[in-house]
């Protein structure tokens, strides 16, 4: 089972910069705003999970996107 603080595979940290957004499940429409804002900055929505009380969205961009010159 995944760690609640890291709702994605640990291996993602080696290849991408990852951001996790959380809100209560009743405010799921925030995901639309988050996705638009993050997409403008080059981030991709990688995973969304929810339960009765919480929505979790995981965004990421590859480390090569962050450092295109390799540095």
C-alpha positions in Angstrom: 0.0 0.0 0.0 1.2 3.5 -0.8 2.2 6.0 1.8 -0.6 8.6 2.3 2.0 11.4 2.0 3.2 10.0 -1.3 0.2 8.7 -3.3 2.4 7.6 -6.2 5.2 5.1 -6.8 8.5 6.0 -5.2 10.2 5.4 -8.6 8.5 8.5 -10.0 10.8 10.7 -7.8 13.8 9.4 -9.7 12.6 10.6 -13.1 10.2 13.5 -12.4 9.5 16.4 -10.2 6.1 15.6 -8.6 3.5 17.8 -6.9 0.5 16.5 -4.9 -2.6 18.6 -4.5 -5.3 17.6 -2.0 -8.8 18.8 -1.3 -12.0 17.4 0.2 -14.0 15.3 -2.2 -16.9 17.8 -2.2 -14.6 20.4 -3.9 -13.4 18.2 -6.8 -14.0 21.0 -9.2 -10.8 22.6 -7.9 -9.0 20.0 -10.0 -10.0 21.8 -13.2 -8.3 25.0 -12.0 -5.2 23.1 -10.8 -4.9 21.3 -14.1 -5.1 24.5 -16.1 -2.6 26.3 -13.9 -0.2 23.5 -13.9 -0.5 22.8 -17.6 0.5 26.4 -18.4 3.7 25.7 -16.5 4.5 22.5 -18.3 3.1 20.0 -15.7 1.0 17.0 -16.6 -1.7 15.4 -14.6 -0.4 11.9 -13.8 -2.9 10.5 -11.4 -6.2 11.3 -9.6 -7.6 9.3 -6.7 -10.5 10.0 -4.4 -12.5 8.5 -1.6 -15.4 9.7 0.5 -13.4 12.5 2.1 -10.5 13.5 -0.1 -9.4 14.0 -3.7 -5.7 13.7 -4.5 -4.2 14.9 -7.8 -0.6 14.1 -8.7 1.2 16.3 -11.3 4.6 15.8 -12.7 7.1 16.8 -15.3 10.2 14.9 -16.2 13.5 16.0 -14.9 14.7 16.4 -18.4 11.9 19.0 -18.9 13.2 20.8 -15.8 16.9 20.7 -16.9 17.0 20.4 -20.7 20.7 21.2 -20.9 21.4 18.2 -18.6 22.6 20.4 -15.8 
